Amino acid sequence: MKKRICLTVLFMLAAVAQPAWSADHIRTTPGTITALEAGWAEDTVSVQVHSHLVNPAGCAHPEAGYVTSTTDRGRKLYQDILRDAFWRHWPVELLISGTPGDCPFGKPRLISVLVRRP
């Protein structure tokens, strides 16, 4: 009986946590960066790219660009890569979070940057 209760609780917890595990992150098509905007008193960067707009998390303001999150430990690296790609006119592909509601400042959250030299 005790084993059955433990298994039931485990399955219930897995069902609750499952949406975070199955988030479908989407990569943008390659495009050059058209704008970079730093922060508003936060350690973030908003980026606009000349490519098809993606908004898998259903954010309120996708037209305002993609944004790094203040909670991401890798944001400094993302921001450095974005700045270099901007100045060199290299195309980037951005991986955007598909976790519902993952929208810092109402914008889609950038979770990875891919740069390929032309």
N, C-alpha and C positions, 0 to 999 in steps of 0.2 A: 504494500500500500504506500509506504513512504517513497519507494522508488517511482511509483506511478505519479505521485504528487510532484516530485522533483522533475520528472520528465515533462509533465504538463506545464510547470512554471518555465522550464527551459524553452519549450516550444512557443509559449506566449511571449517571452522576452525576445526570441528570435523574430517573431512576427512583427513586434513593435519596432525593432531595430532594422528590419529588412529594407525599408525605403531608403535609408542612408547608404546601405550596401549596394543597392541596385541603381543608384543615380546614374543616368546616362549623360556623361560629360560629352560636349561636342567641340570639335576643333573647327576653327574658322578656315575658310579657304585662304591661300596665301595672298597677302596684300601689303602694300606699303603703309606706313604709319602716316596719317594726315594731321594728327594733333596729339600732344601730350599735355596733361594738366596736372600739376602737383597740388597736393593737398588740402586746402581749407583747414589749416591748423592740425592736420592729421598726417601721419607718415604713409601716404598713399599716392598712387599715380593713376590717373584716368587716361585711357588711350583710345583713340579712334583710328580705325584701319579701313583702308579702301578695299573692302571685301564684303561678301554677303553677311548681313547681320544675323547673329544667332542669339537666342535667348531661352535656353533650355530650362532655366529655373523660373521663368515667368516673372521677371523683374519689371518694376513699374516704369523705369526710364532707360531702356536699352539704347535709345537714340543718343544718349549722352556719353556713350562709350563704355568700355569695359574697365574694371577697377581692381587694383590690388587691395587686399584686405589687411587691416592693421594687425590681425591675428596670425597672419602667415609668416612663419620664420624665414621663408625664402624670398620675401617681398623685395629686399634690397638687391638681391641678385636679379630678379625679374626686372626691376626698375633700371638697373645698370644695362642689362641686355636691351631693353626697349630703347633707352637713350642712344646707345651705340647704333642700333638698327635704324633709328630715326635719322641720325646725322649721316649715315652711310647710304641711306635709301635702299636698304636691304629689305626684302619682303619677310614678313613674319607670319606664323600661324600661331594662334592663341588657343589654348585649351580652356574652355569655359565651363564652370561648374553647372551640373545639371540637378543638383540637390534643390528641391523645391524651397523657395524662400531664401536661398543663399544669395542675397542681394545687398552687399554693403552700399549704403547711400542710395539705394534703389536701383543700382546698376548691376549688370551681370558680373560675377566674380571671376577674375582671371586666375587660373591655377597653374598654368605652365606657359612658357614661351619657347617657340621653336624658330630658329633662324637658320636659313641656308644661304650661303654665299651664292650670288648669281653667277 
